[in-house]
Amino acid sequence: MRLRVEFTTEPFDLDEAPAHAVVAREIVTSAGLDAVDVGPFGNTAEGGADQVLAAVGALLRDTLEAGATRVSLQVNVIAEAAESEGSAR
């Protein structure tokens, strides 16, 4: 199963990335996930279920410890390429 996680951490600081945002970026870029996109207002990453779920656990734990007061996230199941091709026929 493949998953996509979309998340934000708060509070925002447009002048300088807060410590919790830096921690979040480090977690998703080092977790072996595919299609990582990190931005100032939202972040996404895709990968296998085990990798995404492990990254989400670390993300919640470590960003809160780094000063985040809110973490919003959404996890979606995404279709495998082979499944998508099979259903299109």
N, C-alpha and C positions, 0 to 999 in steps of 0.2 A: 504494500500500500504506500502511495506517495501522499505527502501532506504539504500544504502551503500555510505558513504562519505569517500573519500581518500584525504588527505591533507598534505601539508608541509608548514612550516613557515621559513622565512629567515630573517636575515643572519644566517648561520650555525656557530656553535662553537663546535668543537669536544672535547675540554677540559672541558667545563662546559656548562650545559644547560642554554641558554639565558632566560631571563625573559619571553619573548613571547612564548617560547616553554613550559615553566612550566605552564603558563596560559592556553595554548591549551590543555595540558594534564589534567589539573584540570577540564576544561569545558567538555571534552568528558567522563572522568571517573565519573563525578557527574551528567551527563545528563540522566541517566537511559537507556542508549543505550546498545545493545547486542554486543557481539563479538568485544570488543574494543581491538585494538592492537596498542600500541604506541612504536615507535622506533626512532632512530636518523635520519633516512632518509625518513621516511614516516609513516603515521598514518592512520588507518582505523577504522571505527565503523559502526554498522548496527543498525537499529531500525525502529519503525514506522515513517511514513512520518512527522507527527507533531513534534515528538521528534528530529528527525534528522534536520529538517529545523530550529527549534528553536536553536539547538546547533550550526548550521552553522552561524546563525545570531550573536550569542554571540561570536563565534570563530572569525569572521571577525572583529567585533567591538573591542573586548577586546585584541586580539593579536596585532592589529595595535596600540592601545593605549599603549601597553606594549613594543613597540619598533620594531615590525616586519616591515620590509620594503617591504615584498612580501609575499602573501599568495596564494598558488596554491591549487586548489581543484577541485575535480570531484565528481559528485553525480550520482549514477546509481540506477535505479529501479531494485530490485531483486525479483525473483519469490517466492511466498509463498510456503511452503513445500507441502501443499495440492494441489496447482496448478501444481507443478512439478510432483507429483505422478499421478495426473489425466492425464497430457499430456504424461506421459511415457507409458500409457496403450494402 
